[in-house]
Amino acid sequence: MRTPRPLVVVTAAVLGLTACGGVRGGPGGSGAGDPYFPKAGNDGYDVTHYDLDLSYEPDGHRLTGTATLTARATEDLPAFDLDLKGMRVDDVTVDGRDARYHRAGQELTVRPPDGLDRGDRFRVTVRYGGAPETITDPDGSREGWLRTADGALALGQPVGSMAWFPGNHHPGDKATYAVAVTVPKGLRAVSNGEPAGERTAPAGRTTYLWRTAEPMASYLATVAIGDWRTDRSRTRDGLPVYTAVDPTQAAASAAVLKRIPEVVDWAEGLFGRYPFSSVGAIVDRPSDIGYALETQNRPVFPGAPDIVLLVHELAHQWYGDSVTPKTWRDMWLNEGFATYAEWLWQEDHGGAGAQEIFEATYGQDVVWAFPPADPPDAAHISAAPVYQRGAMVLHKIRQQAGDTAFRALLRGWAAAHRHGTADTDDFTAYVEKRLPDEDFTAVWEDWLRGDGQPDRP
C-alpha cells in the first residue's frame, strides 16, 4: 500500500578505462523493460539469494555494506548491471576474483574476469558505503533509506531498495535473503523473515541477524533501526508472530496488534494457507513515514493502524508478496485484492457489505480517472483507480461467478502463483479457465481496461 492513509544492450567495447575499471557492457544491460521504471532491474541473470552485511551509524548517517548475490546467468554475459543509487563502491568480485566495474547513474556495470556463459551460477560481492539516499517518487512519496527520530527505516516500493543495497531491483526477480545489521548500543534492527540470532561486540555495538527463506521481491525488503519495543507470540496454529513498535506508539497499537492471529485465521479461510513462515508488524512514529507498506512478513505502519488497515496489509502477504506483479503496470493485482479484502472483512464483521461499498465507490469520480490495468504513468500506480476500481473488478467477478466459485478463485489464484509473479493477462486467463461457462468480456472491457465510468449496474 502506497497511500497517505525492448532489450537494452550497451556496447561491448571497453571505453576509456578509469580507476574503477571503466566497464561498459555487452548483453545483460540495464533495465528489465518495465513500462514505468525502464531502468529498474537488469537483463541476463536471475538472483536466487542476497546476503547483506550492513552497519549503520545514525549520528553520522553512514552506512557500510557488503552485498553478496548468488545468481544464474540466463544468457552469455561478458558484463552485467546491478542497480545501486548513490553510495561509494569500494570493490567488486565475481566468484572471489576481482572484477572491473563502472558507475553511471543508478547502474553498476560489472565485467567478470572471464565472462559468464548462459546457465552459469555465480556469486558477485560488492563492498560499498556512504550516506544512503532518500528517493522521491513520481507521486511525491519518499522511500529508500529514511532517517527517523531514533534510527532509520528502509522502504523499497517501487525502486527505493537500490538506495541501500545493490541488486536486481525489479519485482520480476525474487530471491531469498540473509541480513545482518550492526547498530550502536541501545538500538535494535528488525528485518524480514525470522530472527536468526544476535551478537554484541565489547564496544557495545550489536549485530542482528535475519533470514527470509521464501522468495521476496526486493521492494518488499526492509530494515528498521530504532528503539523498538518487541514482542513474540504465536497463532493458534503455531505461526510465529513478531512485532516491533516505537515506544511512543505502544499503547495505541496494543489492541489492534493483538488481533493479528485473528486476521490471519480469517484470511486463511478466504485466501488459503498463509504463504510465509512468520507474520507481524513494524509500527513507527507517524512523523517518520507517511504511508503503510506491505513489507514481507511484517508490514510497516506510520503510527498505530486501525483494524481495516491491518487487514489490508496482511492481505498483501498473499496478493503482492507471495503473488507478486510481473511489472508495475500490474499493481492493481496487489492493491485491488487488498482493498477488496477490506470490503470482505467489513462484510464479515458487522460493517457495510461489499455491495454497499461498491455502490458508494461507484459514485466517486476519482476512481474513473483511468483503467486500473493501465495507469497513465509512474505517478499514478498508487492512485485511487488501482485500489478502489481494482476492487470493483473483483466484485463484478463475484457477482457473475457467485460466492462459492469466487472464493475458490481467490484461493486458487493465490495457490497457482504462490511465491511467483503474475500479470493482468495471467489473471484474466486464470478466471476464464476456472469458469469456462461464464463470459467475462464485459468485466474486462468495461471495468478492468475501459476508459470512463461504466453504466450503473
N, C-alpha and C positions, 0 to 999 in steps of 0.2 A: 504494500500500500504506500503510495507516494502522494499524499494529500494532506493539507492542514487539517485539519482533522485528518560487373564482370570480373574475373580473377585479376588481381593487381600483381604485376610482375616488374621488379626493378632490374636494372642492368646487372649482368653477371660480372662485369669488369670491376676491378678494384680501382677506385678513383681517388687519387691524392691521399695516400696513407697519412694518418695523423697519429698522435700519441696513443690513441685507443684502438688503432688498427685500421681505421678508415674503411670499414667493410660496407659495401653496398651490394646486396644481393643475390639474384637468382630466384628460382622458384621458392615458394613459401613466403611470398611477400606480405606486406602489411595489409590488413583489412580482411574480414571474413565475409564481406558483401552485405552487411546489414543495411536495410533501406534507410535507416535514420541515423545510424552511427557507423559510417562506412570505414572508419579507421579502427573500429573496435574489433578485437580478435585478430587472428592471423591464419593464413593458409599453410597447409603442408604437414601438419603434425597434430597429434591428439595427446593432451596431457592426461595422465592417469593418476598422478599423485603430486601434491605440493607438500614440501617440508619447509616450514618457515620458522626461523630462529630470530626473534626480534628483541630489541632492547630500547626502552623509551625513557627519556629524561624530560618530564613535564616542565621543569623550571626553564630549561634552555630550548624546549621544543625541538629536541634532536632525537631522531630515530635511526638506529643502525640495524641492518638486517643481513641475513644470509638466506637466500631462497634457493632450494634445490627442487627442480622439476623433473619428474620421471615421465617420459613421453615416448610415443611411437611415431615414426615418420610415415606419413600417408602418401608421400611422393619422394622422388630423389631430391635431396636438399644440399646444394652447395652452401646455402645460408638460410637462416630463418629469423623471423621477427618475434620479439616479445613486447607487450605493452608495459611501459613504465613512464609515468608523467612526473617530471621533476626528479629530485634525488640525484646524488652523485654515484656513479658506478665505479667501484674500485678495481674489480677484476671479474672475469668470466671464464669458466672452464666447461668443457664438454667431455664427459666420461673421464674426468680427472686431468685432462690436458688443457693447457692454456689456449684460449680461443680469441681471435681478433673480434672486435665489436665496433659499432658505430652508433652514435645518438643522433636522432633527427625528430624533434618534437616528442611525441609520446612513443616513438618507435625505438627499440633497442635491437639493432640488427646484429646477429651473431653468425660468424663463419666457423664451423667446426674444423679442426685441423685437417681432416681427411674427407670431409663431406659425409653425408648420410645417404644410404640407399633406402628406397621405399621398403617399409616393413621393419627397419632397424629400430630397436629400442635403445634409448639414450637417456643420459642424465645431464642436465645443464645446471650449473651452480653460479649464482650471481651474488657477489658481495657489494653492498650499497649502503648509503647513508645520507643524512642531511635533514632538512626541515620539510616534513611531508606537507603536501598542499591540501587546501580545501578547494573543491571544484564546484563551480556554479553551473548548473544545468541550463538547457534552453528554457525550461519552465521557471527558472529563478530559484529552485531549491538547491540546497547545499549538501554536498556529500564528500567522500574521500576521507581525509583524516581531520576530524573536527575536534578542536580544543574545547575542553569543558572546564567547569569551575574547579574540579579536583583531578583532572587527568585528560583523557581523550576518548573519542568514540569513532571507530572506523566503520563507515557505511558505504555500500557499493552500488546501489541501483541508480542509474544503469551502468555507469562506467567508472565509478569512484574507486574501485579496488586497485586500479592501476596507480593510484597515488601512494600506496603503501607496500605493494609487492609486485614484482614483475610476473607476467603471466599471459595466458591466452584469454583475455577478458571479454568473452562473448558468451551468452547463455547456452549456445550450442555445444560448448566443450565443458563437460562436468568431470570432476575428479574427487578423490578422497584427500583429506588434509591431516597434517600433524602440525600443531602450532605451539611454539614455546615463546613466552613473553616475559621478559625480565623488567621489573619495575622497582622504584625506590621503596624503602621501608614505609609501611603504613598504607600502601595501595595494593589492590588486587587486580588481576587481569582475568577477564572472562571471555570465552570464545565459543565457537560452535561445538557440537558433539558432546563428548563426555570428558570430565576432568581426568587426567592421567598422572596426577601427582604434582608435587611442588618441592622446590629445594631453595634453601636460604643460604646465601654466602655469609662469611664472617662480617662483612661490612653492612649487612642488613638488607641488601637487595634480594628480592625473591623472584624466582622463575616459576611461572605457572604453565603447566603442560595440558594441552587439549588434543583430542583425537576425534576426527569425523570419519566414520567408517563407511557411510553411504555417500554416493556421488553427490557433489554440490557444485552448482554454478558459482563462479567467483563473485558475482554481485550479491550473493547471499552470505558471504563470509563476513564475520565481524570480529573486532577486538574492542572490548570495553574496559577501560582502565579507570579506576576510581576507588573511593572509599565505600565499597559495596557492603550491604547487609545481605548475606547469602543464606539460602535455605534449601535443604534437600529433603525430599519425601518420595513417595511412590503412589501411583494409581492403584486401584484395587486389583488390577491385573499385573502389577509389578513393574510398570513402566517408570523409570526414574524421572523425577520432576526436579529441575534445578532452576532457582530464581536468584537474581541479583538485583537489589533495589537500592537506589540512593537513599541514605538515611532520612532525608527531608521528605521522601515520598512513601516511607514505610507504612505509616499509619493509614494513609489514604488508599494504599494499594492492597492492604492485607486481605480484605474481604473478597475482592474480585479474584486475586491470585489463588486463593484457596479453592476457587471453582474450576481451576484448570483441569483436574481429573474429571469433573462432571462434564465439561465441554468436550474433552477428548472422547469420553464414553458416548455422548450423544452423537458426535461426528462420526465415530466408527460405525454406529448404527446406520448412518446415511451413506458414508463415503467408502466404507471398508476399513480394513486393518490400518492402524496408524503406520505411516511409512518409515519412521525413524526409530532410533534406539533410545531416545530421551526426548523430553519436552520441557518447556519452561518459559521464562520471560526475563528481559532486562528492562528495568524502569529507571530512567534518568530524570534529571530535573527538566521541567518544561522549557526553561530558558536556553538549554544546551542543544535542543533539537526540535524542529517544528513539525515532524511527521512520524507516524509509526511505520515500521518496516518489518517484513516477514523473514528476517534473518533465520537461517535454518536451525531447527531445534528450539531456539528461544528468540521469539520476536522482540524487537526493541520498541519501547513506548516513550513518548515525551510527557512524562508525568503519569499519574495513576490512570489506567484505562477503565472505561466502563465495560460492562459485560458484552455489549454488541461489538465493540472494537476488538475485544479479546477473541470473540468468535471469528471475526473477520480474519485476524492474523493467524489464528490456529488453523482455520480452513485452508489458508495458503500452504500449510505444510503438505497437504495433498495436491492442491492446484496452484502451481507456481514453483514450489520447492521440489516435490517429487516429480510431478509432470511439469516440466519447465518449457517456456516458449522457445521455439527454434530461433526466432528473431524478435526484435522489439515491436514489430508490427502485430505480433500475436499476444500483446499484453491483455487483451480482453479475456483470454483463456485463464489468466490469473485473476484479474480484478472482477470480471463478470461473475465468475464462480464464487469468489469470496464474498462479493456483495449479495449474491443470491443466498449464500449460507446465512447471512444476517437475516434475510427475509424468512427463511425456514425456521431459524431459531425463534424469532418473534412469534411466528405462527404456532410453534410447538410449545410456547411458554406464556401463553395468555395475552400476547400482544396482537397487533394487527396481522391479518392474514396476508399471504403473499399476493393474492388477487387485489386486496385493498391497497397494498403498497404499489403494485403495478399500476393501478388506476391513478393513484396520486402522482406517480412518476411520469405517467403519460402526459400530464398537464404542465410539465416543467419544460420550458422552451430550451433550456441549456442542453438537455440530453439529445436534441435533434441537430446539433451543430455539424455532425459528421457521422458516418457509419462506424460502429465500434471496431470492425475488422479492418478499417483503413484510416487511421488518424492522418491528418494532413501533413504533419511534420513532427520532429522530435519534441517540440514544446508541448504537444498535445497527447502524448502516450499515457499520461496520467490524468486526463481530463474526464469530465462527467460522462460523456457517451461511452467511454471504455468501461466505466464502472456500472452506472445505472442502466444504460441501454444494453450493455452486455448481459446484465442480469435479466432484463426484459426478454432477450433472446431465449434464455433458458426457460423462462416462464412460458413463453409461446410453445416451446417444445413440450413442456409438461402438459399444457392444455391439450395438445394434439395427441400425445402418447398416452396420457393417463398416469396417475400417480405410481402405480406398480411398475410400469415399464420405465418411467422416468427415473425412479430411484435405482432401478437396475442399471440404467445408463450412467448415472453418477458413479456408482461403484465400479462398473465395467471400464469406464474411461480411465479412472484412477489406476485400476489394475493393469490395463493394457499398456500403459506408458509409464509404469512405476519406475522411478529413478532414470527416466529418459527425457526426451524432448518431443514436442509436437507443435504443429501449426494449425491454422484455421482449416485448411483443406483436410488435414488428418481428422479433425473433429467432425466436420460435416460428413465425410466418408464413413466414419465410425457410426454416427447416428443412422445414416441410411442403410448401412449393412445390418445393424441390430434390429431395425424396424423397416424391413423391405416393403411392407404393405402400406406404409404411410408415405405421403407426398409432402416433403418439407420445402418445396420450391419457394412458396410464398414466404416462409420464415427466413430463408436465406436471402431472397431478393429484397424483401421489404424491411426486415428488422435487422439483419446482420450486415448486409452490404449496401443497402439502398440509401439514397440521399433523401433528406427530409423526413417528415412525420407521416407514418402510415395512417390509413383511415382507422378511426377508433374501433376496436374490436367489439 
